[in-house]
Amino acid sequence: MVKEEILMEEEEGGGKCNLEEEEEEEEEEEQKKNRKCKNVIEEIAEKLKSAVEEVEKIEAAREIRKLVRKSSFSGKTRSRFAAAGVIPPLVDMLQPCSYSLLAREAALLALLNLASRNERNKIRIVASGAIPPLVELLKFQNGNLKELAAAAILTLSAAAANKPTIAASGVGPLLVQILSSGTVQGRVDSVTALHNLSTSKEDPKLVLDARAVYPLMNLLKDCKKYSKFAEKTTALLEILSNSEEGRDAITNADGGILTLVETVEDGSLISTEHTVGALLSLCQSSRDKYRELILKEGAIPGLLRLTAEGTRLAQERARTLLDLLRDSPPENRFSSSTLERIVYDFATQVDGTDKAVDTAKRLLQDMVHRSMELSMSRLQLRASSCTPSKVQST
């Protein structure tokens, strides 16, 4: 019995030794891979920095991109390449007067891979002077290079430290051009880049051109109103609604106000907050000018629902806008907050204080539903009274 126990202990001890040996072997193998990867990175970096011929630089840039994409430790690989000093020569390859389109494309793809998911590299790339040549590429007629440059601006603008430099570069109007004429991916990248730049808290801030309204409105019409893309698009439209030129463009855009109203009804919490903000900006700038235009598109039901279901800011904005849209003069106007208090008091009397909030919310939702039915009836009546040509033009 004692022998068996000794043997078992020896076997267990042997098992532990084997496990430790395996772990040591794995660790040693991992270290070998790391050393090999580090050596390869240093070789490629040296090749890029010492190359005289353009073709050698292109080959090195492509190898950088390939290694970052294929590496199982891409984060470390990005940092190691940056530490090896590849960013300045890659940025230098973007210069229009010194290198061919092929070289600039290879450098741009390598930089995009180095910047991806690496804040420090994003900042290093901008600090190395990448923005001016990227702006030049955005002016280029070559569609592929132009959209790669837009993707680079998007990636680099994700770092807060880069936003003022990029905003001051004059990149805004060039991104707006891609909104109108780029591929689907190019337009998505441009919206995201513009949104990134618009959130900068430091000067200089991005100044949005009112010409962005028309392509943004078309993109909002075509996308799902509750998507992340719609949230970015509506954020930009809200900013544009703060200028007279932007408000005029929203009004003149085909179905502009209707698209905003539909987003209030179908959007996410964030996009409804931005959209009601844009509508409120219109109405506050000139109630006489915009009140009927907003009412005509059936905004009331969505706004009423927003007072109960939106974010706190969206609720406040919806209440303020509803007050502005009412017919009565300001001194006699029945505010939406007053309506909510009346409904809450009534619910308290019916169901008591404990259930008052739920009851009041249900009553408000019923009112919204009824209001939507009445609004739909009015729209159908108006449509039936129009000639076919009028319906088509609407």
Salt bridges, closest charged atoms under 4 A:
GLU59 OE2 - LYS47 NZ 2.79
GLU63 OE2 - LYS47 NZ 3.09
GLU136 OE2 - LYS139 NZ 3.26
ASP203 OD1 - LYS205 NZ 3.14
ASP209 OD2 - ARG211 NH2 2.59
GLU231 OE1 - LYS228 NZ 3.88
GLU238 OE1 - HIS274 ND1 2.70
GLU238 OE2 - ARG317 NH2 2.90
ASP248 OD1 - LYS289 NZ 3.04
GLU292 OE2 - ARG291 NH1 2.74
GLU309 OE1 - ARG305 NE 3.79
ASP323 OD1 - ARG326 NH1 2.95
ASP327 OD1 - ARG291 NH2 2.79
GLU340 OE2 - ARG319 NE 2.81
GLU373 OE2 - HIS369 NE2 3.06
GLU373 OE1 - ARG370 NH1 3.37
